[in-house]
Amino acid sequence: MRDKAGVSLGDEVEVSTPDGFLSFRISGFVQDTSMLLKEEAFGIFTSTDTYLTCFPDAAVSEDFVCYVGFVPRCRIRKAVEDICGQMDIAGDKVSENAKLMGAMMQSSDQYIWMLYVIAFVLAALVAVSGMMMILGSMNSSVAQRTAFFGMMRCLGATGKQVRRYVRTEALFWCLKAIPLGLLTSVVTVWALCRMLQVLMPKWFAQMPGFSVSLPGLFFGIVIGLLTVLVASRTLARKASAVSPMTAVSGNADTVFAAKRAAHTGRMRVETALGLHHAAGSRKHLLLLTSSFAFSIILFLEFGIGVDFMEHALVGLRPDAPGTVNVEEARAVYFSFALFVYGFLAVVALIAAFNIVNSMALSVSARMRQYGAMRAIGISVRQLQTMIAAETFTYLADGLAEGLLLGLPLNYYLYRQAITERWGDVWSLPLWECLVIVAVMSVSAVAAMTGPIRRLRAMSVVETIGM
């Protein structure tokens, strides 16, 4: 009201009532008017005596509310029960600031707790997705170095020493990746906080711009270590099982043992070999397709955030009727939209990098096999078809698995987060499905480009000698 009406301390304002006009002198301005902003209204604050004197006919018992503040780290719900018991106050006469209490994880609102459950599910999906990506990458790396582990056994290394070697190598990756990840995260958070302060100083001017969350850093380190340790456990056991005979027999470069011949009756030989390579090891196929599937699941579940934002910020949309400050509303709305769509973009990039990295490692592990095929007359074009068939087999299985698992979970989370609150009926997230399918298809094509270019540039002798 100060900004709109151009009033200042000591000015007099008139309030229209059914009984006429009342004159008040301004003695101060309230800084936090979030409750009034929610109602899109102006308001004045008077003493109780003034209120009862000036508005006797409008005064009702519901107008009188006692606000209670609590000291930090207080068990608020227990304190409220004690106050109600001592003051003989009925439980239905007490309400809470659900959003503030929810942020402090002390709310009694079931919807707030349901949001925490959804957040936990999404966090678990992120952790499992990261674990699957690391496991798939390390699996290809271990398969590519079968000869190395066989030579270790030839030199007298025990299976326990090989397992310890693989786990130590994984932890060494953590020494580089975890500090880099934490540093990138902190700088990103600082940049986002600064953006909010610049775009919406009225709302976020008091937000600390360069603070560091110690609990966030701690849990980031714990999740990173646990993910790598769990992922490396199975692969360490696999590496320790490599026999010395494998290294000296000349078969160390065989990634997967052929259990049956490729079906070449209804398709070209190179296409059949690509499909056969993809299905050669069920464990390897499951790891790659599951890592692709979790990328799809992540995108579908975090896509619910778009609908949640549209409902939660409906009063701040620039086209909302009765918006008090269009520019400020636009800044708030588009800032939150940037966060939501930005996170979806990050999930899509994770899916793209995962596909490119996994296929690059898978092709590298078979490089000597491709060299032997070229030596017996297979052209680079045929190898390209073979790699494409293998890549799109992984992609198709990953898409099928991701959609079959992601859509039911999307339905459940949508009902809990949106339907229970605003009544909207779930519908098929068609645009999310189309976007993630397009991203993964383009990534699969890009994943084949690098290995094929390497094969074209290398001679047969160089390929076999790798």
Secondary structure, DSSP 8 states (H G I E B T S, - for coil): -HHHHT--TT-EEEEEETTEEEEEE-----S--HHHHHHT-------HHHHHHH-TTT--GGG--------TT--HHHHHHHHHHHHT--GGG----HHHHHHTT----HHHHHHHHHHHHHHHHHHHHHHHHHHHHHHHHHHHTHHHHHHHHHTT--HHHHHHHHHHHHHHHHHHHHHHHHHHHHHHHHHHHHHHHHH-HHHHTTS-SS---HHHHHHHHHHHHHHHHHHHHHHHHHHHT--HHHHHTT-TT--S---S----SSS-HHHHHHHHHHTS-HHHHHHHHHHHHHHHHHHHHHTHHHHHHHHHTGGGSTT-TT-S-HHHHHHHHHHHHHHHHHHHHHHHHHHHHHHHHHHHHHHHHTHHHHHHHHHTT--HHHHHHHHHHHHHHHHHHHHHHHHHHHHHHHHHHHIIIIIHHH-------HHHHHHHHHHHHHHHHHHHHHHHHHHHHS-HHHHHT-
